[in-house]
Amino acid sequence: MTTSRALRFSSIALPPGRHVAAWRHPAAQATPELDLTTIAACARRLEEAGFSALIVADAAAVWGEQLDSTEASSFEPLTLLSALATLTDRIGLVATTTTSFNEPFHVARRLASLDHISGGRAGWNVDTSVTPRQAGGFARSEPEVHEERYERADEFVQVVRGLWDSYADDAIVADKQSGLYFRPGARRPLDHAGKHFRVAGPLNVSRPPQGHPVVFQAAADSAGIVLASRQADVMLTAAPSIDDAHAYRARLGDALVAAGRAPGSVQIWPGLTPIVASTEHEATRRRDELHDFLHEGTQRSDVRDDLEGLFVVGTPEQVADRIAEWYAAGAADGFTVRFPLIPADLDPFLDEVLPILARRGVFAPPVGATLRDFLGLSRAERDVA
Ligand SMILES: Cc1cc2nc3c(=O)[nH]c(=O)nc-3n(C[C@H](O)[C@H](O)[C@H](O)COP(=O)(O)O)c2cc1C
C-alpha cells in the first residue's frame, strides 16, 4: 500500500461539534464558535494525528431557523483560516466560499493570499449558496435559479484559475541593481469576457505556492457533478452507502471523460459521522444523549449529522471495520469527518480508530509540505494559452 493511495481524512467540524445541540452537552464549552484558542487547539490535534485538511463550512447568512444552533454565529472562513495558518504547520486549510455572492477577483486574491501565508496549504470549497436567505444580505430578492447558479460557478472558477496564473512562478526578481521588481513579460492580463464576468486582471498577488490552491466541490446532483468534473480536484459527497458512492464515482467518471479529463482525476470524499465508545451500547447511548439535547423547536429531520454520508456508531474496531470496508470497495479516496461533539467524538477517533486503520494500511499520515502534497496532487502548471 503506497501512501498516495491511503485514505485522507479531513474535518468539517469545529468545536463544539457538528451536531446542532453539541454546545448543550455538559462536556462542551458553551460558546466556542468565536474562540480562536479552542479552534486552533482542535486544528493542531487534527494535524498531529495526520488529518490532511480542515474544511470550514459556510453560508453567507444564518443557516436556518433552529433556535439551538451555533450556526447562528460563526467566523468568516478565510479570516479564520488566515489566523489558523499562523497557528498550525501541516494541515490543509479549506475555505467554503460562495460563487453566487462574490466576485472572482476578490476570491482569487484572498485564496492566493492564504496560500502564501500558509506556505501552500490553501483550499477552496466552491459553494453556490443553496439557502435562499443568502440573497437577503446582498440586496437581491432571490438567488439565481439552480442552473444559473452552476453556470455562474463554472465561469467563476475558470476566472479565478486564470487570475492565479497572472504571474509566472519566477516573476518576482526584486533586483535592486536594475530596479526591476518583476521580470518583464512575466505578468499577463486575463482579459476574460464571458456571460457572467468581464475581468481584465491581472491579479495583484504573485502566483500561489501551489500554483492553484486545491479546489473542492460538494456535489449532490448532476449540475454539481458536472461542475466538479470541469473544475474540481476533490468532490465531496453525501453518499450514505457503498453502492451510492460507486454510483457517484461512475457518474463523475462519465462527466470527466466528457470534460476531457482522466476518469480517476478527481478524488471522492464522502461524509463520515463517527460516534465511538468502548462498547456499542455506550456509543448508542451517547448518540441518543446528544439528540435529547435538541431544542423542542428543532425537528429530528433537521439534524444534519445523520443525513450526510456514512453514519457509524460503535467501538473503535467496529468503526474502523466500516471505514476499511469502504476503502476496500474503492468507494472513497478520503472522508470528510463530521464529529458530532468535540472533543468527545474527536479524541477516540484520533487516538483509537486511526491507529487501527494505520496498522491495516488503510490510513497513513500525509507527506510533504503543501495541501497538494498531502493529497498526492501535482502542482498546477501555469496556463498561458
Ligand atoms: C460534504 C458537504 C459539505 C457542504 N458544505 C456546504 C457549505 O459549507 N455551505 C453551503 O452552502 N453548502 C454546502 N454544501 C451543499 C452543497 O454545496 C450543495 O449546494 C448541496 O449539496 C445542494 O446541491 P444543489 O446546489 O444542487 O441544490 C455541502 C455539501 C456537502 C455534501
The ligand as a Tripos MOL2 file, in Angstrom:
@<TRIPOS>MOLECULE
LIG
   31    33     1     0     0
SMALL
NO_CHARGES

@<TRIPOS>ATOM
      1 C1        -19.8400   17.4970    2.4540 C.3       1 LIG1
      2 C2        -20.6690   18.6730    2.0270 C.ar      1 LIG1
      3 C3        -20.3500   19.9270    2.5190 C.ar      1 LIG1
      4 C4        -21.0940   21.0450    2.1570 C.ar      1 LIG1
      5 N1        -20.7810   22.2640    2.6810 N.ar      1 LIG1
      6 C5        -21.5490   23.3360    2.3640 C.ar      1 LIG1
      7 C6        -21.2890   24.6040    2.9480 C.ar      1 LIG1
      8 O1        -20.3800   24.7660    3.7540 O.2       1 LIG1
      9 N2        -22.0800   25.6470    2.6100 N.ar      1 LIG1
     10 C7        -23.1300   25.5010    1.7230 C.ar      1 LIG1
     11 O2        -23.8210   26.4930    1.4460 O.2       1 LIG1
     12 N3        -23.4000   24.3140    1.1570 N.ar      1 LIG1
     13 C8        -22.6350   23.2410    1.4660 C.ar      1 LIG1
     14 N4        -22.9370   22.0230    0.9110 N.ar      1 LIG1
     15 C9        -24.0490   21.9530   -0.0530 C.3       1 LIG1
     16 C10       -23.5420   21.8670   -1.4990 C.3       1 LIG1
     17 O3        -22.6940   22.9370   -1.8230 O.3       1 LIG1
     18 C11       -24.7370   21.8410   -2.4630 C.3       1 LIG1
     19 O4        -25.2480   23.1190   -2.6120 O.3       1 LIG1
     20 C12       -25.8190   20.9150   -1.9840 C.3       1 LIG1
     21 O5        -25.2620   19.6200   -1.9890 O.3       1 LIG1
     22 C13       -27.1260   21.0230   -2.7670 C.3       1 LIG1
     23 O6        -26.9470   20.9600   -4.1080 O.3       1 LIG1
     24 P1        -27.6150   21.9730   -5.1170 P.3       1 LIG1
     25 O7        -26.7740   23.2140   -5.0710 O.co2     1 LIG1
     26 O8        -27.5210   21.2360   -6.4120 O.co2     1 LIG1
     27 O9        -29.0200   22.2470   -4.6790 O.co2     1 LIG1
     28 C14       -22.1920   20.9080    1.2660 C.ar      1 LIG1
     29 C15       -22.4980   19.6240    0.7580 C.ar      1 LIG1
     30 C16       -21.7590   18.5300    1.1310 C.ar      1 LIG1
     31 C17       -22.1220   17.1970    0.5580 C.3       1 LIG1
@<TRIPOS>BOND
     1     1     2 1
     2     2     3 ar
     3     2    30 ar
     4     3     4 ar
     5     4     5 ar
     6     4    28 ar
     7     5     6 ar
     8     6     7 ar
     9     6    13 1
    10     7     8 2
    11     7     9 ar
    12     9    10 ar
    13    10    11 2
    14    10    12 ar
    15    12    13 ar
    16    13    14 ar
    17    14    15 1
    18    14    28 ar
    19    15    16 1
    20    16    17 1
    21    16    18 1
    22    18    19 1
    23    18    20 1
    24    20    21 1
    25    20    22 1
    26    22    23 1
    27    23    24 1
    28    24    25 2
    29    24    26 1
    30    24    27 1
    31    28    29 ar
    32    29    30 ar
    33    30    31 1
@<TRIPOS>SUBSTRUCTURE
     1 LIG1         1 GROUP 0 **** ****
